[in-house]
Amino acid sequence: MMYIAMLLSIFFAGIYLSLVCFGYWLRHETKFDEPADVAIVLGSLPYKALVRIQKAAQLYHQGLVGKLILTGKPKHGEYTEAQWLRQKALLLDILDSDLILEEAATNTRENMEFSYPIIKHHGFTSVILIQQEFSQVRGYLTARQVFVDLDIRLINQPASAHPYWHVHTWMFHRIGWRYTWMTVSRLIRYRLITRDYLFSAFGSMIPFYSYNRKHPK
């Protein structure tokens, strides 16, 4: 019985660790120390958007980003998502001159597509992406597709999704599974996980593949 109990413990521990690793992949955070030119703050429902602009304000006051693109069209009362984010940004002591509003986007892809000409016009070369933890990878993979011809560095800085999602505990709550599945289903539906992405993400783990990419015949 002790042997069976030990095997079951190892089995369930393995499942838990796998789900935690998957959570970190969804979170997709990028470590960086050089200031970025701009951050794209995606509009959403107020309870999500508030922590996003708070994250952006934290980076702004730390001197890690100079400008913010506030993007989103759907309205919160009399304001568009971008205008609502602007109001909160001003309350967080962010200079109005450092805010760029994009008020046409209605989804994540449009957030990126309509931010594209802004990035190109200003000549930004490093861009921080700010979404909730469980959907950060979706924003990143969408940006990779949309900004494919721009020579820019993408930096992932997810906003907190506490208390309804956390990398270590999401699998213990129904709402955690719901938000995780929402992201996964959209990754599949919009075909965001491409072969090139998988190779770039995991190719370095396979010496033969990495060698042949660097030394094609």
C-alpha positions as CSV (number, residue, x, y, z in Angstrom):
1,M,0.0,0.0,0.0
2,M,2.8,2.4,0.8
3,Y,4.4,1.7,-2.6
4,I,1.1,2.5,-4.4
5,A,0.6,5.6,-2.3
6,M,4.1,6.7,-3.2
7,L,3.5,6.1,-6.9
8,L,0.2,8.1,-6.8
9,S,2.0,10.9,-5.0
10,I,4.6,11.1,-7.7
11,F,2.0,10.9,-10.4
12,F,-0.1,13.7,-9.1
13,A,2.9,15.8,-8.2
14,G,4.0,15.4,-11.9
15,I,0.6,16.5,-13.1
16,Y,0.7,19.6,-10.8
17,L,4.2,20.6,-11.9
18,S,3.2,20.2,-15.5
19,L,0.2,22.5,-15.0
20,V,2.4,25.0,-13.2
21,C,4.9,25.0,-16.1
22,F,2.0,25.5,-18.5
23,G,0.8,28.4,-16.4
24,Y,4.3,30.0,-16.6
25,W,4.2,29.6,-20.4
26,L,0.8,31.3,-20.6
27,R,2.2,34.1,-18.4
28,H,5.2,34.4,-20.7
29,E,7.0,37.1,-18.7
30,T,10.2,38.7,-20.1
31,K,13.0,39.8,-17.8
32,F,14.6,43.1,-19.0
33,D,16.6,45.9,-17.5
34,E,17.0,48.4,-20.4
35,P,14.1,50.9,-20.8
36,A,11.7,50.2,-23.5
37,D,10.4,52.9,-25.9
38,V,6.7,52.2,-25.5
39,A,4.2,49.9,-23.8
40,I,0.9,48.7,-25.4
41,V,-1.8,48.6,-22.7
42,L,-4.8,46.7,-24.0
43,G,-8.2,47.8,-23.0
44,S,-10.7,45.5,-21.4
45,L,-13.4,45.3,-18.7
46,P,-12.6,47.7,-15.9
47,Y,-11.5,45.0,-13.4
48,K,-8.9,43.8,-15.9
49,A,-7.9,47.2,-17.4
50,L,-7.3,48.7,-14.0
51,V,-4.4,46.3,-13.1
52,R,-3.0,46.7,-16.6
53,I,-2.7,50.4,-16.3
54,Q,-1.3,50.0,-12.8
55,K,1.3,47.7,-14.1
56,A,2.1,50.2,-16.9
57,A,2.4,53.0,-14.3
58,Q,4.8,50.9,-12.2
59,L,7.1,50.4,-15.2
60,Y,6.7,54.1,-16.2
61,H,7.7,55.4,-12.7
62,Q,10.6,52.9,-12.6
63,G,11.9,54.5,-15.8
64,L,11.5,51.3,-17.7
65,V,9.2,52.7,-20.4
66,G,8.7,56.2,-21.8
67,K,5.4,56.1,-23.7
68,L,2.1,54.2,-23.4
69,I,-0.2,53.3,-26.2
70,L,-3.7,52.9,-24.7
71,T,-5.8,50.9,-27.1
72,G,-9.4,49.9,-27.2
73,K,-12.8,51.1,-28.6
74,P,-15.6,49.5,-26.6
75,K,-17.1,52.0,-24.2
76,H,-17.1,52.0,-20.4
77,G,-20.0,54.5,-19.8
78,E,-19.1,57.6,-21.7
79,Y,-15.5,56.7,-22.3
80,T,-13.9,54.4,-24.8
81,E,-11.5,51.8,-23.3
82,A,-8.5,54.0,-24.4
83,Q,-10.1,57.1,-22.8
84,W,-10.9,55.2,-19.6
85,L,-7.3,54.0,-19.4
86,R,-6.1,57.6,-19.9
87,Q,-8.2,58.8,-17.0
88,K,-6.7,56.2,-14.8
89,A,-3.2,56.9,-16.1
90,L,-3.5,60.6,-15.2
91,L,-4.6,59.7,-11.7
92,L,-1.4,57.6,-11.5
93,D,0.7,60.6,-12.3
94,I,1.6,59.6,-15.9
95,L,2.1,62.7,-18.1
96,D,-0.6,63.2,-20.7
97,S,2.1,63.9,-23.2
98,D,3.4,60.4,-22.8
99,L,0.0,58.8,-23.6
100,I,-1.0,57.8,-27.1
101,L,-4.6,56.8,-27.6
102,E,-5.8,54.3,-30.2
103,E,-9.7,54.2,-30.1
104,A,-10.7,51.8,-32.9
105,A,-9.6,48.3,-31.8
106,T,-12.3,45.9,-30.7
107,N,-10.1,42.8,-30.1
108,T,-6.5,41.7,-29.4
109,R,-5.5,41.4,-33.0
110,E,-6.9,44.9,-33.8
111,N,-5.1,46.2,-30.7
112,M,-1.9,45.2,-32.4
113,E,-2.9,46.1,-36.0
114,F,-4.0,49.6,-35.1
115,S,-0.9,50.1,-32.9
116,Y,1.3,49.1,-35.8
117,P,1.2,52.5,-37.6
118,I,1.8,54.3,-34.3
119,I,4.9,52.2,-33.6
120,K,6.2,52.7,-37.2
121,H,5.5,56.5,-37.2
122,H,7.4,57.1,-34.0
123,G,10.2,54.7,-34.8
124,F,9.8,52.7,-31.6
125,T,12.2,49.7,-31.5
126,S,11.2,48.1,-28.2
127,V,7.6,47.4,-27.2
128,I,6.2,46.1,-23.9
129,L,3.0,44.2,-24.0
130,I,0.7,44.3,-21.0
131,Q,-2.2,41.9,-20.6
132,Q,-3.4,39.6,-17.8
133,E,-1.2,36.7,-16.8
134,F,-3.4,34.0,-18.3
135,S,-3.6,35.7,-21.7
136,Q,-0.1,37.3,-22.1
137,V,1.1,34.6,-24.5
138,R,-1.9,35.2,-26.8
139,G,-1.0,38.9,-27.0
140,Y,2.7,38.1,-27.6
141,L,2.0,35.6,-30.4
142,T,-0.5,38.0,-32.0
143,A,2.1,40.8,-31.9
144,R,4.7,38.5,-33.5
145,Q,2.4,38.0,-36.4
146,V,1.3,41.6,-36.8
147,F,4.8,43.2,-36.3
148,V,6.6,40.6,-38.3
149,D,8.2,43.1,-40.7
150,L,9.2,45.6,-37.9
151,D,12.6,45.4,-36.4
152,I,11.4,45.6,-32.8
153,R,12.0,43.8,-29.5
154,L,8.9,42.5,-27.8
155,I,8.8,42.4,-24.0
156,N,6.1,40.6,-22.0
157,Q,5.1,42.2,-18.7
158,P,1.8,40.6,-17.6
159,A,-0.5,42.3,-15.1
160,S,-1.7,40.4,-12.1
161,A,-4.8,38.3,-12.4
162,H,-5.1,37.7,-8.6
163,P,-7.3,36.4,-7.0
164,Y,-8.9,34.6,-9.9
165,W,-5.8,33.2,-11.6
166,H,-2.2,32.5,-10.5
167,V,0.4,30.2,-12.0
168,H,0.6,28.1,-8.8
169,T,-3.1,27.8,-8.0
170,W,-5.2,28.2,-11.2
171,M,-5.8,24.5,-11.5
172,F,-7.6,24.3,-8.2
173,H,-10.4,26.7,-9.2
174,R,-13.1,26.5,-11.7
175,I,-12.6,30.1,-12.8
176,G,-8.9,29.3,-13.3
177,W,-9.7,26.5,-15.7
178,R,-12.2,28.8,-17.5
179,Y,-9.7,31.6,-18.1
180,T,-7.0,29.1,-19.1
181,W,-9.3,27.3,-21.6
182,M,-10.4,30.7,-22.9
183,T,-6.8,31.5,-23.8
184,V,-6.0,28.0,-25.2
185,S,-9.1,27.9,-27.3
186,R,-8.2,31.2,-28.9
187,L,-4.6,30.2,-29.5
188,I,-6.0,27.2,-31.5
189,R,-8.8,29.1,-33.2
190,Y,-6.6,31.9,-34.4
191,R,-3.7,29.6,-35.3
192,L,-1.2,31.5,-33.2
193,I,1.0,28.6,-32.4
194,T,3.0,28.3,-35.6
195,R,5.7,25.8,-36.5
196,D,8.3,28.7,-36.6
197,Y,7.3,29.7,-33.1
198,L,7.7,26.2,-31.8
199,F,11.1,25.9,-33.4
200,S,12.3,29.3,-32.0
201,A,10.9,28.5,-28.6
202,F,12.2,24.9,-28.3
203,G,14.9,24.6,-31.0
204,S,17.6,25.7,-28.7
205,M,16.9,22.6,-26.6
206,I,17.7,20.4,-29.5
207,P,21.4,20.7,-30.4
208,F,21.1,19.0,-33.8
209,Y,18.2,21.3,-34.9
210,S,20.0,24.4,-33.6
211,Y,23.2,23.5,-35.4
212,N,21.4,22.9,-38.7
213,R,19.5,26.2,-38.4
214,K,22.8,28.1,-38.0
215,H,24.6,26.0,-40.6
216,P,22.2,25.2,-43.4
217,K,23.6,23.0,-46.2
